[in-house]
Amino acid sequence: MPRTGTDEVPTVTSAASGASSSRILDLVPGAGELYHRLILVVAATGSGKTTALREVQAKTAAPLLNVSLELSKMLLELTERQRKLQASRLLVQLVSDAAAASEQNVEPGGGTVLLDNIELLFDASLAVDPLRLIEEISRNWTLVVAWPGYVEAGWLLYAQPGHPEYKRYPVGDLMIVAPTTD
């Protein structure tokens, strides 16, 4: 199903690092009403994404997953072919398990899950489209995802052109919080 494309969906919102968690908390209820229940916190490494997610976790009791760490543990014993075939399913399982274990997610398929350190999803050997996978998962849970990249001229980017993990997506109706260093 295509994205909603409604005018009520915030696209890119800038917030000072300290205000990022407040802005995220403001967006979560609205995100829960969308087809893709997804908020991307987009900024370069070291710009406060993890801090903002930890503040949201402290205020909401939403589970916070270090995706690269937890997914790599699950992929460790698999062959390269098996990793490619199972990476998406394993991420869905991680999110589902975290949501089920969380006190704030009392309804099946409900609640919010925070995803940090998603860099492993960009590994070319996994053959995963990171944004599409995250969007698919966000149909069942509200996801707040720390996206290690930037927004430029209407595009959501990861890495630089020419890099093997480079990804470029139109911003469209994505809900994006972009912390600033002001």
C-alpha positions in Angstrom: 0.0 0.0 0.0 1.4 3.4 -0.8 2.3 6.0 1.8 -0.5 8.2 3.1 0.7 11.4 1.5 -1.6 13.5 3.7 -0.8 17.1 4.6 -1.1 16.5 8.3 2.1 14.4 8.4 5.1 16.3 9.6 8.0 15.8 7.3 11.3 17.3 8.6 11.4 18.9 12.0 14.6 20.4 13.4 15.2 20.4 17.2 18.1 21.3 19.4 19.7 18.2 20.9 18.1 18.7 24.3 14.7 19.3 22.7 14.8 16.2 20.5 13.2 13.8 23.0 10.4 16.3 23.6 9.8 16.6 19.9 9.8 12.8 19.5 7.3 12.4 22.3 5.1 15.0 20.7 5.1 13.0 17.4 4.5 9.5 18.8 0.7 9.8 19.2 0.3 11.0 15.6 2.7 8.4 14.3 0.5 5.7 15.8 -2.3 6.7 13.5 -0.4 6.4 10.3 0.0 3.4 7.9 3.8 3.4 8.6 4.0 4.2 12.3 7.6 5.5 12.0 9.6 8.4 13.3 13.2 8.7 12.0 15.7 10.6 14.2 18.2 11.6 11.5 21.6 13.0 12.2 25.3 12.1 11.9 27.1 9.9 14.4 27.7 11.7 17.7 24.9 14.3 17.3 22.6 13.1 20.2 20.3 10.5 18.6 21.1 7.9 21.2 20.7 10.4 24.0 17.3 11.5 22.7 16.2 7.8 22.5 17.4 7.1 26.0 15.4 10.1 27.2 12.3 8.9 25.4 12.8 5.4 27.0 13.1 6.9 30.4 9.9 8.8 30.0 7.8 6.1 28.3 9.4 2.7 29.3 9.5 1.8 25.6 12.1 -0.8 24.9 15.4 0.5 23.3 17.1 -2.0 21.0 20.7 -1.8 19.8 19.9 -3.4 16.5 23.5 -4.0 15.3 24.5 -5.7 18.5 21.3 -7.8 19.0 21.0 -8.8 15.3 24.6 -9.6 14.9 24.3 -12.0 17.9 21.5 -13.8 16.1 23.3 -13.9 12.8 26.6 -15.1 14.2 26.0 -18.8 13.9 24.4 -18.6 10.4 26.1 -19.0 7.0 26.3 -16.0 4.7 23.4 -17.4 2.7 21.3 -18.0 5.8 22.0 -14.5 7.0 20.7 -13.0 3.8 17.6 -15.1 4.0 16.8 -14.6 7.7 18.0 -11.1 8.6 14.6 -9.5 8.0 12.7 -12.2 9.9 15.2 -11.9 12.8 14.8 -8.2 13.1 11.0 -8.6 13.1 11.5 -11.2 15.9 13.7 -8.8 17.9 11.1 -6.0 17.7 8.3 -8.4 18.5 10.1 -9.9 21.5 11.0 -6.4 22.8 7.5 -5.1 22.5 6.0 -8.2 24.2 8.5 -7.9 27.1 7.8 -4.2 27.6 5.4 -3.1 30.4 4.2 -0.2 28.3 3.1 -2.4 25.4 0.0 -4.1 26.9 -1.8 -4.8 23.7 -0.5 -7.4 21.1 1.2 -5.5 18.3 0.9 -2.3 20.2 3.2 0.2 21.7 6.4 1.9 20.8 9.9 0.4 20.2 13.0 2.5 19.9 15.7 1.3 17.5 19.3 2.5 17.7 22.5 1.6 16.0 20.9 0.2 12.8 24.1 0.3 10.7 24.2 -3.5 10.3 21.0 -3.2 8.2 23.0 -1.4 5.5 25.6 -4.2 5.1 25.4 -5.2 1.5 25.9 -8.9 2.3 22.5 -9.0 4.0 20.7 -7.8 0.9 18.2 -5.8 3.0 16.6 -2.5 2.0 16.8 -0.9 5.5 14.0 1.7 5.1 11.6 -0.6 3.5 12.2 -3.2 6.2 11.7 -0.7 9.0 8.6 0.6 7.3 7.2 -2.9 7.1 7.8 -3.5 10.8 6.3 -0.1 11.6 2.9 -1.3 10.4 2.7 -3.4 13.6 4.5 -1.2 16.1 5.3 2.5 16.4 9.0 2.7 15.7 11.4 5.5 16.6 14.6 4.9 14.7 18.0 6.6 15.0 19.0 7.0 11.3 22.7 7.5 11.0 22.7 9.9 8.0 21.3 13.2 6.9 18.5 14.8 4.9 19.5 16.9 1.9 17.4 18.5 -0.8 14.3 16.3 -0.1 16.3 13.1 0.2 17.0 10.8 3.2 20.6 9.7 2.8 23.0 7.1 4.4 26.7 7.2 3.5 28.2 9.1 0.6 27.7 8.4 -3.1 30.1 5.7 -4.2 30.2 4.0 -0.8 29.0 0.3 -1.1 26.3 1.0 1.6 25.0 4.3 0.1 21.3 4.6 0.3 19.0 7.4 -1.0 15.3 7.7 -0.4 12.8 10.5 -1.1 11.7 12.1 2.1 8.0 12.1 0.9 5.8 11.8 4.0 8.4 10.4 6.4 8.2 11.7 9.9 11.7 13.0 10.5 13.3 14.7 13.6 16.7 16.2 12.8 18.5 17.2 15.9 20.7 20.3 15.5 23.7 21.3 17.6 22.3 24.8 18.3 
